[in-house]
Amino acid sequence: MKLKINLLIIILLSVAFNSFSQGGVINNGANLVIENGITFIVSGTSVNFINNNIADNQFGTIDLDGNIVLSGHWINDLSHNVFINENNDGTVLFNGSAIQTISGLYLTNFENVKINNNQGVELDEDISISNSLNLSAGFVALITGNLKILENAFIEGNFSNQKLIITGEEGELQKYFSSSTGSFTFPVGNVAGNKILYSPVELTLNSASIASNASISVNVKGVKLPANSSLNDYLNRYWAISQDNFSDVNYDLLMYYDDDDIAGDEQNIYGAKFDGTTWQKFNQVNSSTNSISFTGLTDFSEFTGIEGDISVFDVNKSDLINIFPNPGNGLFFIQFSNNISFTKDAVVRVYSSNGMIILDKKLSDWNNLNNNDLYEFDISNYASGIYLINVLIDGKIFTKRLINN
């Protein structure tokens, strides 16, 4: 039988739920029952809600049908699911006046989360949402944690550059699917200097074969895709779309960019998909809506905008250009086939894994323009890892990966 709670509980500063601490509420093994209509308030920016795991058979749980209102941080060190008897009624409201974090050793599965904090909530650990995420005010920043929106869950709010999901270097927004058709808007964006840019992705799933825990993940970065060798007209933005447990998929994408993302002439920018080796060019961007559309997609890749007058090729599936030894130890050679022609304006660019250009050189600077000559370059001063080489020849991009040991 549930414990009847008929009053508003206010926890101030250092009062703990079943222990006392300067850190706030620490649940070391109790079952906290908050019934429908009851609000449990944890007040104070330095007051946290901490779920501890004392032993395998001693851990705190929360039976939440009402509300938890939190001004501090949420810390989950509980190896079991902290919420029990979930029926999509319980809500955790983050309403602090400073940045709040969700962290700990383990994932928290929330029923409903509402963000009402203009300073934002940062994820340092994965969380999942089984019913709803409401962006009333502020944002969720995915620092090192992933945000998992489960099969029947959704995100709501008037999305903007102030109400969105900010993806980081590691964190992704993941949507889980139980049906082979459907649609979902990923309200994502990124921090660019002192600005937040909103660049959502609208996904329409036309058909697919899906297994258990099928999901689609989105991460957006407000920089030029390292493999993009467009010289003048392109987007300083790319979206990385990936999946788990999907096959035989067919889907459409509509992506939005900001005016700040545009380099050069927007009318000469076309949508493009890059899967790590192969470029595929799509339609011209829609300059009136700042959007790029992709239809009939059958795999998951990175998406961006490139110069419209560039043709793209998969050099890994051709004999036109050879780079050897690969892998190598810093010293490499480029050799061109007799079946390729080029001018002295051809350019070779080598990119590190973080997108930094470490070599940008015209072939004329090597002083040998015969097709079968070897063009030597040395990256032995750079770290071991995977590098990307783009060769620009008469408006065409040839791309190849290089391993530096």
N, C-alpha and C positions, 0 to 999 in steps of 0.2 A: 504494500500500500504506500502511495506517495506521501511524502511529508508535506503537510499543508503550510504554505508560506503566504501570509495574508498582509504583509507589510512591505514597504519599500526599504530594501537593505542598502545602506550607504557605507562603503568602506573608505575611510579616510586615512591617507598617508601610510601608516605602518601597521595597520591591522591585517593579520593574516587569517585565512579561512580556517585552517586547523593548526596553524603555528604562527608565531609572531616574528616579523622580520622587517628590516628597513626596506626590503624589496617589494612588499605589498602582499598580495594573496598568494599563498603557497599551499597547494593541495597535495598532501602526502599520503592520501589513502581514503579520504571520505568520498561518499556519493552525494554530490550537490544536486538537489532537485529544485528547479525553478519552473513553476507551473505557468500556464498560459495566463497572461495579464500581469505577471510579476516582472519587475525590472531589478536586476542586481547591478548596482553602480560601483565601479572601482575608480575613485576620483583622485586626480593628481598625476602630473606628467611623469613623476619618478616612481609611480606605483604600478607594478607589473602584475600580471596574472601568470603564475608559474604552475605547470602540471608536472609533478615528479613521479618517477618510477622507483619505489623503494625496494621492491622485490617482485618476483614473478606473480605472487599471489597477493601483493599489497600495492595497489595503485589507485589513484584518485580518478573518479569519473564524474561526468556532468550529464544529468538528464534534463535537457533544456527544451522547454516548450514556450518559455517567455523570452526575456532579453538580458544580455550582458552588455553593459555600457562601459567602455574601457578608454581611459585617457593615456595610459602608459603602454607598455609593450606586452605582447603575448609570447610566452616561452613554453614550448612543449617538449619536455624530456621524457614523455611517457611512451613506452614502446607499444602499448595497446591503444586502440582508438579511444580518445578522451571522451567523446560524446556517445551516449548509449540511447537506445529506444528512439532512434531518429525517425521522425515523421514529417520533416520539412517545416516544423513550426518555430524552431528556435533560431534566434538572430543574435550575432555578436556585432555590436556597433562600435567602430573606432572613431572617436570624436575628440581626439587630442588637439592641442594647440601647437605642438611641435611634432617633428617626424616620429612616427611610431613604427616599430619593427615587429615582424613575425619571425621567430627564430626557434632554436632548440635542436634537439638531436633527431627528432622524428617529424614526419608529416602530420598535419592536423587536417581531418576531414570535417569541414564546417557544413552545416545545413544552409544557413543564410548569413551573408556578411554584408554590412552596409558601411560605406566609407563616407564620413562627414568630417574630413580634416583637410583643409586647404594646403597643409604642409606635406601631405601624402603618407602612405604606408609602404614600407619597404619589406620585401620578402628575402630573407636570408636562408629560408628552408622551404621545401615544397609544401603547398597546401592544395586541397581539393575542395570544390564546391558541389554539393549534391542537389541544391535547388536554385539559389539566386545569389548574384553579386550585384549590389546596387551602388553605383557611383553617384551618390548624391552631391558630394563636394570633394574635390581632390582626386588623387590618382593612386594607383598601385604600381610601384617600381619593382621590377623583377631583378634583384641584384645578383644573387646566386641561386635563388629558388625558382621553381616552375609553378605556374598557376594552372591547375587542372580543372577544367569545366566539364563535369561528368555528363553522361548521356542525356539526362532529362533536365539539366541545369541550363541557365541562361545568364547573360549580363544585361543590365538595364541602366538607363540614364541618358541624359542629353549630352552625348559624347562631344568632346572638343579638346583643344590643347590644354585644358585644365581638368578634364574628366576623361581619363583614358588609362590604358595599361602601357607603362613604359618598359620596353624590353631592354635588357642589358647585354653584356658580352656573353653571359651564360644563360640567363633566365629566358624561358619561352612561355608563350601563351598556348595552351594545349586544349583542344576541344575533342571530346570523346563522342563517338557515334555508335548507335545500335541499329541504324537503318542505312541502307545502301543509297538512299537519296535524302536530300535536305539542304539547308542553307544555314550559314552562320556568319555574323560579322565579327571580325577580330578588331576591336577598337584600340589599335596599337599606335605607338609613336616613340619618339626618342628625344633625348636632351641634346641640343646643339648649342654649345656655348652657354649663354644665359637664357636661352629660349627652349621651350618645349614645342616640338612639331608633331602634329597629329597626322598620321598616314595610315588609315585603316585599310583592311583587306576584307572584301566581301567574297565569300566562297559559296559556290553552288555545286553541290554534289549531284551529278546526273545519274551515275550508276557506279557500282563497285561490288566486289566480293569482300566481305569483312569478317574478321575473326573476333574473338573476345578481346576487349580492351583496345579496340581500334581507335586511333586518334590521329589528328592532324595538328601540327605545331607550326607556329609563326614566330619569327624573330626579325625585327627590322633594324637597320643601321643607317644612320644619316651620313654616310660617306660614299664615295665612288667605289663600286665593286672592283676589287683589285684586278680581276681579269678583264675589265672593260678598258680597251685601248682607244676608245673614241678620243679624238684630239680636241674637238671644239664644242660639240653639241651632245649633251648627255645629262643624266641625273646624278646628283650627289646623294644617292639613296639606293638601297637594294633590300629586298625582302627574301629571307630564306624560309622556304616552305618544306616541311618534311612530314613523314608519316610513320606509323607503326600499325602492322596487321591489316593493311589494305592490299588488295591485288585487283587486277582488271579494272582499274579505276578510270573514270571519265569525269572531268570537272571543269568549271569555269572560274575565273578570277577577275575581280575588278579592284584595282589598287589606286589609292589617291596619294598625291605628293603635294608638297608645299612650294610656293613660289621661290623660297630660299633654296630649294633643291636644284633649280634649273641652272645649267651651265650652257651658255651660247644661245642658239636660236631654237626655241621650243618647237617651232614648226618642223624642224629637221630631226626631232627625237622620236624614235620608234621603240616600242616595247620589245624586250628580248629575254630569253631564258637561257641560262648557262648551267649545265649539269656537272661541271668540273672538267669536262673535256670538250663538249660540243656546245656551240652557240646556235640558237634558233631565233630568227627575227620575226616579229609579229606586226601588228598594225601601228600606225602613227598614233601618238598620244592625243588625247582630247584636251586641247588647251583651254577650252571654255569651262571644263569641269576639273581640270588638273588630275586627270585619271588615265590609267592604262588598262586595257581589257585583253584578256587571254581566254580563248574558248577551245573546247575539245582537248584539254590537256590530259595526258595519260601517264605522266610521271611527275615527280616532285623535285624541285630544283631551286636555284636562285633566280630572281627576277629583277630587272632594272630597265633603264632607258639608254639606248645607244644612238649613235649617228645613223641617220637613215640611208646615207649613201655608202655605208660599209657593208660588204658581203662577209659572211662568216663561214668558216670551214672547221672541220674536226681534223687537225693535223695528226692526231694519234691513230687515225684510220686511213692514212695516206702515206705515200712514199715521197711526197714533195719536199719535205724538210726532215732532216735527221739531226738529232742532237745526241752526242756521245762523248765520253762514256756516261751512261745513265742507269744506275746511280754512279756518282763520281765523287772525287775528293777535292773539289774546288776548281779544277781546271777542266773546261768543257769546250767542245767544238760544235759549230753549226755548219751543216753541209746542205746545199740546195740541189735538187734534182734538175736534170736537163729539161724536164717537162714544165718547169716554172720559169717565167720571165719576170724581171723586176727592174726598177730604176734605182739610181743612186739615192733617191729619197726614201727608200725602204728603211724602216726603223726597227730595232730590237729593244724590247723592254723586258727586264727581269724584275719580278715582284716577290717580296718576302711574304710569309704566311699572314702577316698583319697588314698587308697592302702597301708597304713602303716600296717605292721604286729604288732599286739598288743599281740598276744599269739602264741607261737611256741613251742609245747610240745609233747614229745613222750608219748604214753599211758603207757609205763612202768614206767614213772615218777609218775603216780598216784598210783602205787603199787597195782593195782587190775585189773586182766586181764580176769576175768570171763565175759562172754558175756552179762549177764543181770545186771551187776553192773552199778552203776551210776557214771559218771565222772563229777565232779563239777568244774566250773570255774567262776571267778569273774571279771567282767569288769565295776564295779560300779564307778571306778575312771575315766571312759571315758565318753565322751559327749553322750547325747541322739541321736539316729539316727539308720540308717540301717547298719548292719555289715554283713560280709560274712564269713561263716565257711567252710573250706575245710578239709576233713578227708581223708588222704592218707593211703590206706590199700593194701599192696601187689601189688603195681603198679596200683591201681584203685583210682580215685578221686571221692569222694562223696561231693556234694556241697549243702549248704542250707543257706538261708537268715535268719537273726536274727534281731529283733527289740528291741533295748535297750531304755526304757523310762526314 
